[in-house]
């Protein structure tokens, strides 16, 4: 992967901290940044940057006095990378430090891969169906749709529902038509059981993709693999559900 890309260039502070400390100590103060300048350039508050320093995510600054320290401009990209790994990949600081010390390019590859997967996924979610059309088409009461939105099972915006939302609404409509309704105890809260289980499954799937493919397979190829695997994955989950349902019923009989 090229060092120059959407994630930012490689810098002198990539890699092991000890080597970076030696490089920085040889720099002149006029070539460095003060904390307020570093915070402004990176968009990360000074207290957060100081926390990164305490956790060993950044090399030691050049100190000219007890209360004055200077930081190399290369810190800016590393700080942005750390923040993105925290916020977009939910990685703890200890894990981020290990990745940056061992292979900073892999950290950039993870973000680039995640961006491409997200862009492709969002491309299929941009169209919207109005709430009025959804209610007319599927006959699901407004209060049910509103409650599903409160539970974040659905995520409509001012333009209506995404294609994924519409598929969920269609499935709920079919459940209701089959007799799964409030009169016998089935409510929108039953969807949370599936939402919770699938959230954990998806987290594990993303972890596996990032760990095995980031930096090893071109992002475009990873996206193609995920698209090719979408229907087999649905079939696998459906078959496993049936198999496990039968096994559970047999266990209880």
Residue frames relative to the residue before (quaternion, step in Angstrom):
aa qw qx qy qz dx dy dz
X 1.0000 0.0000 0.0000 0.0000 0.00 0.00 0.00
X 0.4865 -0.6624 0.4827 0.3026 3.55 -0.96 0.84
X 0.5043 -0.6570 0.4678 0.3084 3.54 -1.08 0.76
X 0.6956 0.4043 -0.2712 0.5283 3.55 1.18 -0.50
X 0.3029 0.7482 -0.5321 0.2556 3.56 -0.47 1.16
X 0.7800 -0.3641 0.2356 0.4512 3.56 -1.28 -0.17
X 0.6577 0.5144 -0.3259 0.4433 3.57 1.16 -0.45
X 0.6048 -0.5394 0.3683 0.4557 3.56 1.17 -0.44
X 0.5872 -0.6173 0.3977 0.3406 3.59 -1.15 0.56
X 0.5618 -0.5410 0.4850 0.3955 3.53 -1.30 0.30
X 0.1687 -0.8057 0.5651 0.0554 3.56 -1.09 0.69
X 0.6746 -0.4986 0.3685 0.4006 3.51 -1.35 0.17
X 0.6827 0.4650 -0.3019 0.4760 3.60 1.16 -0.31
X 0.4350 0.6489 -0.4958 0.3793 3.59 1.21 0.36
X 0.7491 0.4069 -0.2815 0.4405 3.54 -1.18 0.54
X 0.8127 -0.2824 0.1780 0.4776 3.57 -1.26 -0.25
X 0.5422 -0.6553 0.4331 0.2984 3.55 -0.99 0.91
X 0.6301 0.5718 -0.3498 0.3919 3.60 0.94 -0.85
X 0.6661 0.4851 -0.2986 0.4815 3.58 0.95 -0.87
X 0.6400 0.5266 -0.3257 0.4550 3.58 1.00 -0.81
X 0.6176 0.5488 -0.3486 0.4425 3.60 1.00 -0.76
X 0.6516 0.5105 -0.3179 0.4624 3.57 0.98 -0.82
X 0.6497 0.5208 -0.3172 0.4539 3.57 0.98 -0.85
X 0.6928 0.4954 -0.2835 0.4407 3.58 0.88 -0.95
X 0.6338 0.5660 -0.3408 0.4023 3.57 0.97 -0.81
X 0.6694 0.5006 -0.2987 0.4606 3.58 1.19 -0.48
X 0.5485 0.6388 -0.3895 0.3733 3.60 1.26 -0.13
X 0.4497 -0.6674 0.5220 0.2824 3.56 -1.19 0.57
X 0.6057 -0.5890 0.3842 0.3724 3.64 -0.99 0.72
X 0.6562 0.5314 -0.3268 0.4246 3.59 0.99 -0.77
X 0.6582 0.4845 -0.3125 0.4841 3.59 1.26 -0.27
X 0.6707 0.5153 -0.2665 0.4622 3.57 1.32 -0.09
X 0.4496 -0.6818 0.5168 0.2566 3.57 -1.35 0.16
X 0.4079 -0.6440 0.5752 0.2968 3.52 -1.25 0.48
X 0.7076 -0.4759 0.3040 0.4247 3.57 -1.25 0.40
X 0.6776 0.4874 -0.3245 0.4450 3.63 0.80 -0.88
X 0.6408 0.5068 -0.3251 0.4762 3.59 1.09 -0.66
X 0.6382 0.5237 -0.3188 0.4656 3.57 1.04 -0.77
X 0.6493 0.5139 -0.3097 0.4673 3.57 0.99 -0.86
X 0.6636 0.5041 -0.3064 0.4601 3.59 0.95 -0.88
X 0.6901 0.4908 -0.2840 0.4497 3.59 0.92 -0.89
X 0.7371 0.4143 -0.2299 0.4818 3.59 1.00 -0.77
X 0.3771 -0.7291 0.4854 0.3010 3.59 1.17 -0.53
X 0.5958 0.5300 -0.3587 0.4852 3.57 1.28 0.35
X 0.5064 -0.6820 0.4278 0.3089 3.63 -0.76 0.97
X 0.6508 -0.5518 0.3788 0.3583 3.53 -1.20 0.67
X 0.6614 0.5040 -0.3341 0.4438 3.65 0.83 -0.83
X 0.6347 0.5193 -0.3315 0.4665 3.59 1.06 -0.69
X 0.6399 0.5149 -0.3207 0.4717 3.57 1.00 -0.84
X 0.6452 0.5117 -0.3230 0.4664 3.60 0.97 -0.80
X 0.6147 0.5281 -0.3441 0.4742 3.59 1.10 -0.67
X 0.6228 0.5270 -0.3386 0.4687 3.60 1.00 -0.78
X 0.6342 0.5317 -0.3225 0.4595 3.58 1.02 -0.80
X 0.6689 0.5040 -0.2989 0.4575 3.57 0.91 -0.93
X 0.7025 0.4610 -0.2593 0.4761 3.57 1.09 -0.74
X 0.5321 -0.6691 0.3851 0.3475 3.59 1.29 0.05
X 0.4332 0.7116 -0.4525 0.3181 3.58 1.21 0.35
X 0.7508 0.2530 -0.1498 0.5915 3.55 1.28 -0.38
X 0.5340 -0.6103 0.4661 0.3538 3.60 -1.09 0.61
X 0.6264 -0.5266 0.4112 0.4017 3.56 -1.27 0.30
X 0.4459 -0.6853 0.4997 0.2860 3.61 -0.98 0.76
X 0.5395 -0.5585 0.4956 0.3892 3.55 -1.35 0.02
X 0.1406 -0.8083 0.5695 0.0505 3.60 -0.57 1.14
X 0.1886 -0.7947 0.5711 0.0824 3.57 -0.74 1.10
X 0.7679 0.0076 -0.0344 0.6396 3.54 1.33 -0.21
X 0.7345 -0.4189 0.2810 0.4540 3.55 -1.27 0.07
X 0.8011 0.2792 -0.1225 0.5151 3.60 0.98 -0.82
X 0.6864 0.4440 -0.2876 0.4990 3.61 1.20 0.22
X 0.0624 0.7887 -0.6057 0.0849 3.55 -0.76 1.11
X 0.1971 -0.7711 0.5972 0.0993 3.53 -1.19 0.67
X 0.2144 -0.7941 0.5655 0.0596 3.54 -1.10 0.83
X 0.4897 -0.6684 0.4653 0.3114 3.62 -0.94 0.78
X 0.5987 -0.5794 0.4098 0.3713 3.62 -1.08 0.64
X 0.5897 0.5997 -0.3662 0.3981 3.60 1.14 -0.59
X 0.5059 0.6455 -0.4186 0.3900 3.58 1.23 -0.35
X 0.5740 0.6382 -0.3814 0.3432 3.58 1.03 -0.81
X 0.7125 0.4491 -0.2680 0.4678 3.60 0.77 -1.04
X 0.6403 0.5194 -0.3370 0.4547 3.60 1.00 -0.76
X 0.6437 0.5148 -0.3237 0.4646 3.59 0.97 -0.82
X 0.6443 0.5109 -0.3231 0.4684 3.59 0.94 -0.85
X 0.6489 0.5206 -0.3125 0.4586 3.57 0.99 -0.83
X 0.6371 0.5196 -0.3227 0.4689 3.58 0.95 -0.87
X 0.6741 0.5062 -0.2992 0.4469 3.58 0.87 -0.97
X 0.6645 0.5004 -0.3094 0.4608 3.57 0.96 -0.83
X 0.6393 0.5152 -0.3305 0.4655 3.58 0.99 -0.77
X 0.6258 0.5298 -0.3245 0.4715 3.57 1.11 -0.69
X 0.7918 0.3846 -0.1746 0.4411 3.53 0.65 -1.19
X 0.7641 0.3786 -0.2022 0.4815 3.59 0.98 -0.78
X 0.7683 0.2928 -0.1735 0.5422 3.58 1.12 -0.58
X 0.3619 -0.7757 0.4546 0.2460 3.59 1.35 0.02
X 0.3264 0.7583 -0.4994 0.2628 3.56 1.06 0.73
X 0.4334 -0.6698 0.5240 0.2982 3.63 -0.96 0.75
X 0.6563 -0.5496 0.3455 0.3845 3.56 -1.17 0.59
X 0.6144 0.5540 -0.3568 0.4340 3.60 1.01 -0.72
X 0.6682 0.4876 -0.2970 0.4770 3.59 0.96 -0.87
X 0.6231 0.5350 -0.3354 0.4616 3.58 1.03 -0.79
X 0.6440 0.5256 -0.3223 0.4529 3.59 0.93 -0.88
X 0.6564 0.5146 -0.3156 0.4525 3.58 0.92 -0.88
X 0.6636 0.5026 -0.3064 0.4617 3.58 0.95 -0.89
X 0.6913 0.4820 -0.2876 0.4551 3.58 0.87 -0.92
X 0.6508 0.5092 -0.3205 0.4630 3.59 1.02 -0.72
X 0.7347 0.4340 -0.2335 0.4662 3.57 0.96 -0.90
X 0.8066 -0.1257 0.1496 0.5579 3.59 0.82 -0.98
X 0.1774 -0.8251 0.5275 0.0974 3.63 0.16 1.23
X 0.6005 0.5613 -0.3714 0.4317 3.59 1.10 -0.58
X 0.6055 0.5490 -0.3553 0.4536 3.59 1.11 -0.61
X 0.6170 0.5346 -0.3468 0.4618 3.59 1.04 -0.73
X 0.6566 0.4914 -0.3094 0.4813 3.58 0.97 -0.82
X 0.6353 0.5358 -0.3278 0.4492 3.57 1.03 -0.80
X 0.6187 0.5475 -0.3400 0.4493 3.59 1.04 -0.76
X 0.6823 0.4784 -0.2901 0.4706 3.56 0.93 -0.90
X 0.6501 0.5144 -0.3273 0.4535 3.58 0.93 -0.84
X 0.6499 0.5061 -0.3144 0.4719 3.57 0.97 -0.85
X 0.6538 0.5179 -0.3122 0.4549 3.58 0.92 -0.89
X 0.6366 0.5323 -0.3240 0.4544 3.57 1.01 -0.81
X 0.6853 0.4875 -0.2948 0.4536 3.58 0.88 -0.91
X 0.6368 0.5119 -0.3313 0.4719 3.58 0.99 -0.80
X 0.6650 0.5054 -0.3040 0.4581 3.57 0.92 -0.90
X 0.6392 0.5293 -0.3318 0.4486 3.60 0.93 -0.86
X 0.6782 0.4816 -0.2996 0.4673 3.59 0.92 -0.88
X 0.6478 0.5156 -0.3223 0.4590 3.58 1.00 -0.79
X 0.6739 0.4997 -0.2965 0.4562 3.57 0.94 -0.90
X 0.5770 0.5998 -0.3790 0.4046 3.58 1.10 -0.65
X 0.7135 0.4404 -0.2509 0.4838 3.57 1.08 -0.70
X 0.6887 0.4780 -0.2674 0.4752 3.57 1.29 -0.12
X 0.4905 0.7144 -0.4075 0.2879 3.60 1.24 -0.06
X 0.6216 0.5263 -0.3680 0.4486 3.61 1.04 -0.59
X 0.1716 -0.7961 0.5767 0.0649 3.57 -1.14 0.64
X 0.2068 -0.7357 0.6335 0.1214 3.51 -1.24 0.67
X 0.4780 -0.7080 0.4372 0.2813 3.57 -0.72 1.06
X 0.6229 -0.5482 0.4081 0.3808 3.55 -1.23 0.52
X 0.6360 0.5367 -0.3310 0.4448 3.58 0.98 -0.81
X 0.6650 0.4990 -0.3000 0.4678 3.57 0.96 -0.88
X 0.6391 0.5298 -0.3238 0.4539 3.59 0.99 -0.84
X 0.6704 0.4903 -0.3052 0.4660 3.60 0.89 -0.90
X 0.6556 0.5116 -0.3088 0.4616 3.57 1.00 -0.81
X 0.7049 0.4911 -0.2644 0.4383 3.56 0.91 -0.97
X 0.8283 0.2600 -0.0918 0.4878 3.59 0.87 -0.96
X 0.3984 -0.7686 0.4419 0.2351 3.59 1.24 -0.10
X 0.4200 0.6815 -0.4919 0.3424 3.59 1.13 0.51
X 0.4886 -0.6956 0.4368 0.2943 3.61 -0.70 1.04
X 0.6197 -0.5728 0.3964 0.3616 3.55 -1.14 0.70
X 0.6591 0.5181 -0.3290 0.4346 3.59 0.92 -0.84
X 0.6204 0.5257 -0.3437 0.4697 3.59 1.12 -0.61
X 0.6530 0.5044 -0.3073 0.4741 3.58 0.95 -0.87
X 0.6541 0.5151 -0.3145 0.4559 3.58 0.96 -0.87
X 0.6680 0.4937 -0.3110 0.4619 3.58 0.94 -0.82
X 0.6270 0.5252 -0.3332 0.4691 3.60 1.04 -0.73
X 0.6327 0.5092 -0.3279 0.4826 3.58 1.10 -0.65
X 0.6244 0.5326 -0.3344 0.4633 3.60 1.02 -0.75
X 0.6966 0.4514 -0.2564 0.4952 3.58 1.08 -0.76
X 0.3996 -0.7429 0.4357 0.3139 3.58 1.37 -0.09
X 0.3293 0.6892 -0.5465 0.3434 3.52 1.12 0.75
X 0.7347 0.2033 -0.1241 0.6352 3.54 1.19 -0.73
X 0.1151 -0.7950 0.5926 0.0600 3.58 -1.11 0.67
X 0.0248 0.8272 -0.5598 0.0418 3.60 0.49 1.15
X 0.2035 -0.7311 0.6243 0.1851 3.55 -1.31 0.29
X 0.7782 -0.3518 0.2257 0.4688 3.58 -1.26 -0.18
X 0.6801 0.4804 -0.2835 0.4758 3.61 1.21 -0.45
X 0.6942 -0.4661 0.2835 0.4696 3.57 1.21 -0.17
X 0.7184 -0.4557 0.3505 0.3916 3.53 -1.27 -0.58
X 0.4790 -0.6602 0.5048 0.2825 3.56 -1.13 0.77
X 0.6825 -0.4692 0.3471 0.4398 3.62 -1.23 0.22
X 0.6440 0.5072 -0.3325 0.4664 3.62 0.99 -0.74
X 0.6224 0.5328 -0.3322 0.4673 3.57 1.03 -0.80
X 0.6576 0.5211 -0.3138 0.4444 3.56 0.90 -0.93
X 0.6444 0.5128 -0.3265 0.4639 3.61 1.00 -0.78
X 0.6285 0.5210 -0.3293 0.4744 3.59 1.05 -0.75
X 0.6583 0.5061 -0.3039 0.4670 3.58 0.93 -0.91
X 0.6336 0.5229 -0.3320 0.4636 3.57 0.99 -0.81
X 0.6551 0.5102 -0.3154 0.4594 3.59 0.93 -0.87
X 0.6547 0.5009 -0.3120 0.4724 3.59 0.96 -0.87
X 0.6173 0.5432 -0.3379 0.4579 3.58 1.05 -0.75
X 0.6707 0.4884 -0.2966 0.4730 3.57 0.98 -0.82
X 0.5922 0.5424 -0.3575 0.4768 3.60 1.09 -0.66
X 0.6848 0.4919 -0.2908 0.4523 3.56 0.84 -1.03
X 0.6455 0.5188 -0.3199 0.4602 3.58 1.01 -0.81
X 0.6862 0.4801 -0.2767 0.4712 3.57 1.16 -0.60
X 0.6745 -0.5253 0.2827 0.4350 3.59 1.28 0.12
X 0.5368 0.6010 -0.4198 0.4176 3.59 1.25 -0.02
X 0.3101 0.7606 -0.5169 0.2411 3.57 0.08 1.26
X 0.7510 -0.4314 0.2769 0.4161 3.52 -1.37 0.13
X 0.5860 0.6168 -0.3724 0.3706 3.60 1.09 -0.64
X 0.7701 0.2759 -0.1785 0.5468 3.59 1.10 -0.54
X 0.7335 -0.4957 0.2158 0.4119 3.55 1.19 0.60
X 0.5736 0.5746 -0.4063 0.4191 3.61 1.18 0.00
X 0.0055 0.8099 -0.5839 0.0554 3.58 -0.73 1.08
X 0.7145 -0.4280 0.3277 0.4460 3.54 -1.33 0.06
X 0.5931 0.5990 -0.3722 0.3885 3.59 1.11 -0.55
X 0.5420 0.6141 -0.4041 0.4073 3.59 1.20 -0.35
X 0.5873 0.5822 -0.3750 0.4189 3.60 1.14 -0.51
X 0.5780 0.6087 -0.3801 0.3884 3.62 1.12 -0.54
X 0.5681 0.5936 -0.3817 0.4234 3.58 1.13 -0.61
X 0.7121 0.4372 -0.2462 0.4911 3.56 0.93 -0.92
X 0.6153 0.5543 -0.3435 0.4428 3.55 1.03 -0.77
X 0.6702 0.5014 -0.3009 0.4571 3.60 0.88 -0.92
X 0.6707 0.4989 -0.3009 0.4591 3.58 0.89 -0.92
X 0.6982 0.4696 -0.2787 0.4630 3.58 0.90 -0.91
X 0.5801 0.5739 -0.3788 0.4366 3.61 1.07 -0.61
X 0.6754 0.4774 -0.2946 0.4787 3.58 0.91 -0.89
X 0.6281 0.5326 -0.3303 0.4613 3.58 1.00 -0.79
X 0.6715 0.4995 -0.2969 0.4599 3.58 0.89 -0.93
X 0.6163 0.5376 -0.3510 0.4560 3.61 0.99 -0.76
X 0.6741 0.4866 -0.2950 0.4709 3.56 0.94 -0.88
X 0.6301 0.5373 -0.3326 0.4513 3.58 1.01 -0.78
X 0.6623 0.4951 -0.3052 0.4723 3.59 0.90 -0.91
X 0.6266 0.5373 -0.3348 0.4545 3.59 0.98 -0.82
X 0.6645 0.5072 -0.3033 0.4573 3.58 0.91 -0.93
X 0.6555 0.5114 -0.3166 0.4567 3.59 0.90 -0.91
X 0.6858 0.4867 -0.2910 0.4562 3.57 0.87 -0.94
X 0.6907 0.4949 -0.2901 0.4402 3.57 0.86 -0.94
X 0.7663 0.3978 -0.2064 0.4603 3.58 0.92 -0.88
X 0.8080 0.3405 -0.1419 0.4593 3.59 0.99 -0.78
X 0.5751 0.6051 -0.3966 0.3818 3.63 1.06 -0.61
X 0.8251 0.1709 -0.1588 0.5146 3.53 -0.75 1.08
X 0.6879 0.4566 -0.2712 0.4947 3.58 1.27 -0.22
X 0.7760 0.1796 -0.0747 0.6000 3.57 1.08 -0.79
X 0.5428 -0.6238 0.4359 0.3554 3.63 -0.89 0.82
X 0.5860 -0.6179 0.3877 0.3529 3.62 -0.91 0.86
X 0.6321 0.5418 -0.3426 0.4354 3.58 0.99 -0.80
X 0.6577 0.5000 -0.3070 0.4725 3.58 1.04 -0.78
X 0.6126 0.5420 -0.3488 0.4575 3.59 1.05 -0.74
X 0.6423 0.5172 -0.3220 0.4651 3.58 0.95 -0.87
X 0.6415 0.5175 -0.3200 0.4672 3.60 0.98 -0.83
X 0.6457 0.5220 -0.3154 0.4594 3.58 0.99 -0.85
X 0.6618 0.5055 -0.3098 0.4588 3.59 0.94 -0.87
X 0.6559 0.5001 -0.3156 0.4691 3.58 0.98 -0.81
X 0.6600 0.5032 -0.3084 0.4648 3.60 0.97 -0.83
X 0.7181 0.4584 -0.2462 0.4621 3.58 1.12 -0.66
X 0.4505 0.7284 -0.4386 0.2723 3.58 1.24 -0.21
X 0.7237 0.4256 -0.2615 0.4762 3.61 0.76 -0.97
X 0.6340 0.5051 -0.3546 0.4660 3.65 0.91 -0.70
X 0.6227 0.5345 -0.3460 0.4549 3.59 1.06 -0.70
X 0.6362 0.5167 -0.3268 0.4706 3.60 0.97 -0.83
X 0.6608 0.5036 -0.3040 0.4662 3.57 0.95 -0.89
X 0.6414 0.5311 -0.3195 0.4523 3.58 0.99 -0.84
X 0.6718 0.4948 -0.3004 0.4622 3.58 0.88 -0.94
X 0.6523 0.5130 -0.3171 0.4591 3.59 0.96 -0.86
X 0.6758 0.4907 -0.3007 0.4605 3.59 0.92 -0.89
X 0.6483 0.5093 -0.3156 0.4699 3.58 0.98 -0.82
X 0.6202 0.5435 -0.3403 0.4519 3.57 1.03 -0.80
X 0.6652 0.4958 -0.3006 0.4705 3.59 0.90 -0.91
X 0.6633 0.5189 -0.2979 0.4495 3.55 0.89 -0.98
X 0.7028 0.4583 -0.2683 0.4732 3.58 0.88 -0.95
X 0.5967 0.5532 -0.3575 0.4584 3.59 1.11 -0.63
X 0.6559 0.4969 -0.3071 0.4782 3.59 0.92 -0.91
X 0.6596 0.5163 -0.3123 0.4482 3.58 0.91 -0.89
X 0.6599 0.5055 -0.3080 0.4628 3.58 1.00 -0.81
X 0.6564 0.5050 -0.3113 0.4660 3.58 0.98 -0.83
X 0.6409 0.5100 -0.3255 0.4724 3.56 1.05 -0.76
X 0.6307 0.5414 -0.3320 0.4459 3.56 1.02 -0.79
X 0.7191 0.4497 -0.2450 0.4698 3.58 1.04 -0.80
X 0.5951 0.6007 -0.3682 0.3867 3.58 1.16 -0.37
